[in-house]
Amino acid sequence: MAPCQPVLLRGVCRDWPVSRQAAAGWASLSTYLSRMDAGRTGEAFVGAPAIAGRYDYGQDLEGFNFQRESLPVGLALQRIDAAAADPSLDSVYLGSLPADDYFPAFAAENPVGFLPPTARPRLWLGNASRVACHYDAFDNLACVVAGRRRFTLYPPDAIGDLYVGPIDHTMAGQPVALAAGAAPDDPRYPRFAAAKARALVVELAPGDGLYLPKLWWHQVEALEPRNLLVNYWWDGFAAGPDAPYAAMMLAMITLAERPEAERKAWRAFFDHYVFRPDGHPLAHLPEDKRGALGSLAGEAYGRIRAFVMRTLRGG
């Protein structure tokens, strides 16, 4: 995790009970999931056959090319199966179902021993589909249970070449890379060629997993008529409850439209105090003299957070 690089984990979930049921066929998998189904409904993406499972924005970013329906899990499994058998039916994609809420016995029966206890499973069920290229603000382990998945990855620093869409008008919470889902050589996205040249493409078979560090862009294609993926999100290096994304959003409203020279001055301060390319900013002082810039594992976290909260309240 520390190098912030993806890692392919072949066979990591091959011996799960759910994987063995999936290998026996969709009927066996559905029976297995139905046994532990808590009876809740989830929000499904439902797409007409014309979109071929490519859930995306509508024309000119107006709306979306799919509908959202609230479906019980059992009915969603039936509709996924029916659409797989009959291409004239709408495709169905039911994603990010917290297993603890929807399938309470799932985590205990299908454990991942090397993840922290806070990393809890989520299930993603559907027909063949393409999920738009996006990033997650958490570390991610994605495990393929049924069907095959193709991941196309771009490093975080490719962001400027991906032509990212709105941050507050999204399909599922995260902004997406518009260029990655466009037709090849789309003239609207001339810089995308540089990102495409750096792309990593990997195909996962049932039983395989992929570790994705936070902020890596990924387009995910489910390649079979019936698919199940299980993923886990967690923050491997959190010093407390506050998220880096919140800090970035606050920085945008406080810094983004200041004059260029002032932004450059603040960048120097951010580099010195936050990103620390030259090491700790108070390395020239003994540790017991660093005050609020002491170790975040000690009192420094609480002291800085209290200062931030007072500032936001106008105190």
C-alpha positions in Angstrom: 0.0 0.0 0.0 2.8 2.5 0.8 4.0 2.8 -2.8 0.4 3.6 -3.9 0.6 1.1 -6.7 -2.1 -1.5 -7.9 -1.5 -5.1 -7.1 -3.0 -8.1 -8.9 -4.0 -11.0 -6.5 -4.7 -14.1 -8.5 -7.0 -16.6 -6.8 -7.4 -14.5 -3.6 -11.1 -15.4 -3.2 -11.2 -18.7 -5.2 -12.0 -20.7 -2.0 -14.8 -18.6 -0.7 -18.1 -20.5 -0.4 -19.8 -17.8 -2.6 -17.2 -18.4 -5.3 -17.8 -22.1 -5.2 -21.5 -21.5 -5.6 -20.9 -19.1 -8.5 -18.7 -21.7 -10.2 -21.7 -24.0 -10.1 -23.9 -21.5 -12.0 -26.1 -18.5 -11.4 -28.9 -20.5 -10.0 -26.6 -21.9 -7.2 -25.3 -18.4 -6.6 -28.8 -16.9 -6.4 -29.9 -19.6 -3.9 -26.8 -19.0 -1.8 -27.4 -15.2 -1.7 -31.2 -15.7 -1.1 -30.5 -17.8 2.0 -28.9 -14.8 3.7 -31.0 -12.0 2.1 -32.2 -9.6 4.7 -35.1 -8.5 2.5 -34.0 -5.0 1.8 -34.3 -3.0 -1.5 -31.5 -1.4 -3.3 -31.2 1.3 -6.0 -30.5 -0.4 -9.4 -29.4 1.1 -12.7 -31.7 -0.1 -15.4 -30.6 0.4 -19.0 -32.4 -0.1 -22.3 -30.7 -2.6 -24.7 -29.5 0.2 -26.9 -26.9 1.4 -24.3 -25.4 -2.1 -24.1 -24.8 -1.8 -20.4 -22.8 1.4 -20.8 -24.3 3.5 -18.0 -23.4 7.1 -18.6 -24.6 10.7 -18.9 -27.2 11.7 -21.3 -26.6 14.1 -24.2 -24.5 17.1 -23.3 -24.3 15.9 -19.6 -28.1 16.4 -19.3 -29.4 13.6 -17.0 -28.4 10.0 -17.6 -28.9 7.3 -20.2 -30.4 4.9 -17.7 -33.2 4.8 -15.1 -33.0 4.2 -11.4 -35.3 1.7 -9.8 -35.7 0.5 -6.2 -35.6 -3.3 -6.3 -35.6 -6.1 -3.7 -32.4 -8.1 -4.1 -34.3 -11.3 -5.0 -36.1 -9.6 -7.8 -32.9 -8.0 -9.1 -31.3 -11.4 -9.3 -34.2 -12.7 -11.3 -34.1 -9.7 -13.7 -30.4 -10.1 -14.2 -30.9 -13.7 -15.1 -33.8 -12.9 -17.4 -31.9 -10.1 -19.2 -28.9 -12.5 -19.7 -31.1 -14.9 -21.4 -33.0 -12.3 -23.5 -31.0 -9.4 -24.9 -34.2 -7.5 -25.7 -34.8 -6.9 -22.0 -33.4 -4.0 -20.0 -30.0 -4.7 -18.3 -29.8 -4.4 -14.5 -26.9 -3.2 -12.3 -27.2 -3.3 -8.5 -24.1 -1.9 -6.9 -22.4 -1.1 -3.6 -24.7 -3.2 -1.4 -23.2 -3.3 2.1 -23.1 -7.0 2.9 -23.6 -6.3 6.6 -27.0 -4.8 5.8 -28.2 -6.9 2.9 -26.5 -10.3 3.5 -25.6 -10.3 7.2 -23.8 -13.7 7.2 -21.7 -13.0 4.1 -18.6 -11.5 5.8 -18.3 -14.3 8.3 -18.7 -17.0 5.7 -16.3 -15.4 3.1 -13.5 -13.8 5.1 -10.5 -11.8 4.0 -8.0 -12.3 6.7 -5.4 -9.6 5.7 -7.8 -6.6 5.8 -8.5 -4.4 8.8 -11.8 -5.2 10.6 -13.2 -1.8 9.4 -13.0 -3.0 5.7 -16.4 -4.5 5.1 -17.7 -6.2 2.0 -20.0 -4.6 -0.6 -21.6 -6.6 -3.4 -22.0 -5.5 -7.1 -24.4 -7.6 -9.1 -25.5 -7.1 -12.7 -25.4 -7.9 -16.4 -22.6 -7.1 -18.8 -21.8 -3.4 -18.2 -19.2 -0.7 -18.3 -18.9 1.5 -15.2 -17.5 5.0 -16.1 -13.9 5.7 -15.3 -13.7 7.2 -11.8 -11.6 7.2 -8.6 -12.2 6.3 -5.0 -11.0 8.3 -2.0 -10.3 5.0 -0.2 -8.1 2.0 -0.7 -10.0 -0.7 -2.5 -9.8 -4.4 -2.8 -12.0 -5.7 -5.7 -12.7 -9.5 -5.8 -14.4 -11.1 -8.8 -16.8 -13.9 -7.8 -18.8 -14.4 -11.0 -18.1 -13.4 -14.5 -15.0 -11.7 -15.7 -14.0 -8.1 -15.1 -11.7 -5.9 -17.1 -10.1 -3.0 -15.3 -8.5 -0.1 -17.2 -6.3 2.0 -14.7 -4.8 5.4 -14.9 -2.5 6.9 -12.3 -3.7 9.8 -10.1 -1.5 12.3 -11.9 -3.2 11.6 -15.2 -6.2 13.7 -14.0 -5.4 16.6 -16.2 -5.5 14.4 -19.4 -8.8 12.6 -18.5 -11.2 15.6 -18.8 -13.0 15.0 -15.6 -16.8 15.8 -15.4 -18.7 17.7 -12.7 -18.0 16.9 -9.1 -21.6 17.5 -8.0 -23.5 16.0 -10.9 -22.4 12.4 -11.0 -23.8 8.9 -11.6 -22.8 7.3 -8.3 -21.1 9.9 -6.2 -17.7 10.2 -7.8 -16.8 12.4 -10.8 -15.9 10.5 -13.9 -13.3 10.8 -16.7 -15.3 11.8 -19.7 -12.5 11.1 -22.2 -12.1 7.5 -21.1 -15.6 6.7 -22.1 -15.7 8.6 -25.3 -15.2 7.3 -28.9 -11.5 6.9 -29.9 -9.7 10.1 -30.9 -12.7 12.3 -29.9 -11.5 15.8 -30.9 -13.0 17.2 -27.6 -10.2 15.5 -25.6 -6.9 16.0 -27.4 -4.8 15.4 -24.3 -6.3 12.0 -23.6 -3.8 10.3 -25.8 -1.1 11.0 -23.1 -3.3 9.3 -20.5 -4.2 6.4 -22.7 -0.5 5.6 -23.3 0.0 5.2 -19.6 -3.1 3.0 -19.0 -2.8 -0.4 -17.3 -5.3 -3.0 -18.4 -5.9 -6.2 -16.5 -8.6 -8.9 -16.8 -9.7 -10.7 -13.7 -11.3 -14.2 -13.8 -13.6 -15.5 -11.0 -11.5 -15.9 -7.9 -9.1 -13.1 -8.7 -8.7 -9.8 -6.8 -7.2 -6.4 -7.5 -5.9 -3.9 -4.9 -6.5 -0.3 -6.1 -4.8 2.4 -4.1 -6.9 5.5 -3.4 -7.1 8.1 -6.2 -6.2 5.6 -9.0 -8.7 6.1 -11.9 -10.4 2.9 -13.0 -12.9 1.9 -15.7 -14.6 -1.4 -14.9 -16.2 -3.6 -17.5 -18.2 -6.7 -16.5 -17.7 -9.0 -19.4 -20.3 -11.8 -18.9 -24.1 -11.7 -19.0 -24.2 -12.4 -15.2 -21.6 -10.9 -12.8 -20.8 -10.5 -9.1 -18.0 -8.5 -7.7 -17.3 -8.0 -3.9 -15.2 -5.0 -2.8 -13.8 -3.5 0.4 -13.0 0.1 1.0 -10.8 1.4 3.9 -8.2 4.1 4.6 -5.0 2.4 5.3 -3.2 5.5 6.6 -5.8 7.6 8.4 -4.6 9.5 11.4 -8.1 10.3 12.5 -11.7 10.7 11.2 -11.0 13.6 8.8 -10.8 12.9 5.1 -8.2 14.4 2.7 -11.0 15.0 0.2 -12.6 17.4 2.6 -9.3 19.3 3.0 -9.1 19.6 -0.8 -12.7 20.9 -1.1 -12.0 23.5 1.6 -8.7 24.5 -0.2 -10.7 25.0 -3.4 -13.0 27.6 -1.9 -10.2 29.4 -0.1 -7.4 29.3 -2.7 -8.5 28.3 -6.2 -9.5 31.8 -7.5 -6.9 33.9 -5.7 -4.3 35.6 -8.0 -1.7 33.3 -9.5 1.2 34.8 -7.5 -0.6 34.2 -4.2 -1.5 30.7 -5.2 2.1 30.0 -5.8 3.0 31.4 -2.4 0.4 29.1 -0.7 1.7 26.2 -2.8 5.1 26.7 -1.2 3.5 26.6 2.2 1.5 23.5 1.4 4.6 21.8 0.1 6.5 22.7 3.2 3.9 21.9 5.9 1.7 19.2 4.2 3.5 17.4 1.4 7.0 17.7 2.9 9.3 16.8 0.0 12.3 17.8 2.2 11.1 16.1 5.4 9.5 17.3 8.6 9.2 21.2 8.6 10.5 21.3 12.1 13.2 18.7 11.8 15.7 21.3 13.1 13.9 21.3 16.5 13.8 18.5 19.1 10.6 16.5 19.0 9.4 17.9 22.3 9.6 21.4 21.0 7.5 21.0 17.8 4.2 21.8 19.5 1.2 21.3 17.2 3.6 19.9 14.6 4.4 17.0 16.7 3.4 13.4 15.9 -0.3 13.1 14.8 -0.4 9.9 16.8 0.1 12.0 20.0 -1.6 15.3 20.9 -0.9 17.1 17.6 -4.0 15.8 15.8 -6.4 17.0 18.4 -4.7 20.4 18.8 -4.8 21.1 15.0 -8.3 19.8 14.6 -9.6 22.0 17.4 -7.9 25.1 15.8 -9.5 24.2 12.5 -13.0 23.8 14.0 -12.7 27.2 15.9 -11.6 28.8 12.6 -14.6 27.4 10.7 -17.0 28.6 13.4 -15.5 32.0 13.2 -14.1 31.8 16.7 
